[in-house]
């Protein structure tokens, strides 16, 4: 949609290619490569819109041809053995990128693990504090124990127990 400025004719569009690399002979006619273009059905003429679909069989491996060398290069896992520099460089880049992603992923997993452990610890601490507060409130509500004993049993300071008692009487 954004390939042409408003008012520019479609003939100014760049040619476009869709390339399918298949594991075998996609059309079953014994060819290594097929070029498919659009045509006007009524006249049989080529439409000429610059779009083309290409089917390439990856099973074609004749190293004496450019297509054969290309297919071998795409199957090759060792960049040093590749014929085409562009593919070789891209493969080396992707391999490096894959290794970097693995390292970053491992680092992220480690940070996530530490964060979970910290969150668990914080959650446990919050649970302990809530438990102490609930126990203190219950003992204060019963009214049988002196504040010093409630502080001793709850593990809170006497001042904290007094503050809790005051907040209960206010609410």
N, C-alpha and C positions, 0 to 999 in steps of 0.2 A: 504494500500500500504506500510506503514512503520511498519507493525506489525511483519515482519520477516526480519532477516538479509539475504543478498544475499546468495543464495546457500542452505538455510535451507528448508527442506521439508515442504509441507503444513500440514503434520500431527503434526507439532510442533505448529500450530496455537492454541490459546486458544479457548475453546468452546465459542460460542456466542448464546445469547438468545434475541429474540425480544418478548416482552410481551405486549399483548393488553388486557387492562381491559375494558370490554364492559358493557353496561347497561343491557344486557340480554344475552340469550343463543345464541352466535354468529353463531354456526353451526346448531342450531335447533334440536339437538339430545338428549336433556334432561340431558346433563352433565354440571357440574359446571366449569370444566376445560378441555381443549383439548391441547394435545402436538402434534405438527405437525413437522415431520422430512422429509428430502428429501429422495427420493428413485430412484434407477435406473429403468426407465420405462420398459426396455426390460426384465429384470430379476426379478423385484419386490423386489430386495434386498435393504436394507437401504444403503444409500450412505456413511454415517459415517463421514461426514466432521465436525461434532461437532456443527453444526448450528441447532437451534430449534426455532420454533415459538410457543408461548403459548397464548391461548385465555382463559381469566378468566372472568366469569360472576360476576359482582358486585352485582347482585340480589341474589346471594347465601349467605344466612346469617344463617348458623347453628353454633352458638357460641361454640358448643362442639367440633368442628373441627378446626384445625389450619387455614385452608383456610377461614372458616367462620369468625374466629376472625380477620384475616387479612382484609377481606372485610369490616367488621364492623369498624375496625380501620381506614381504608381509607375514610370511609364516615363520621366518627366522627369529630365534630368541636371542641370538648373540649379535649385537650391533656391529661388532668388528667384521662379521662375515657378510654384511649387507652391501649390495652393489650401489644403491642410490644414497647419496650423501644426505639429502633432505630427510628421508625416512630414518636413516641411521642417527642423525642428530636429534630428531623428534623422539626416537625410541630411547636414546640416552637421557634426554630431558625427562621423559615420562618415568623412566626407571628411577632417576634421582628424585623426582617429585613423589613417586610412590614411597620411596624410602623415607623422605622427609615427612610425608603424611603419617607413616607408621610411627615415626619418632614422636611427632606432635600428638598423635592419638594416644600413645603410651603415656606421655606427659599429662594429657588431659585426664586420662583414666586415673592416674595417681593423684592429681589435684581433687578430682571428684571423690575418690576414696577417702582422702584426708578430710574433705568437707563433710562427708557422711559421718565419719567418725566423730568429728567436732560437733556436728548436729546431734548425734546420739548422746554424746557427753552432756551437751547443753540441755537436751531434753531430760536426761536423767537428773541433772542438777535442778531443773525447774520442777520436776516431779517430787524430789526430796523437799524442796522449799514449800511446795504446795501441801505436801503431807504434813510438814511441821506446822504450817499455818492452820490447816484443818484440825489437827490434833489440839493445837493451842486454843482455837475457837471453841472446840467441844469441851475442853477442860474449863475454860472461862464460863461457858454457858451453864455447866453443872454447878459452878460456884462453890465447890467443896474444898478445893486446894488453894493454899496461899500462892500468890503470884511468884514468889521465889521458887517454890516447888515446880510450878508450871514451866518456868524458865529452865530449871534443871532438867526436867524430863524431855522438854522439846528441843533443848540445845540452843535455844534463843537467849538473848540477853534479857535481863530484867526490864531494861528500857524498851526493848522490842515488844515484850509481853504487855507492858503498860500501854504502848501505842496501839496494839491490837485491841485491847480492852476498851480503850477510848473510842476507837473507830466503830466497835460494835455497839457501844451505847449511843453513838451519834446517829447511826443508821437505823 
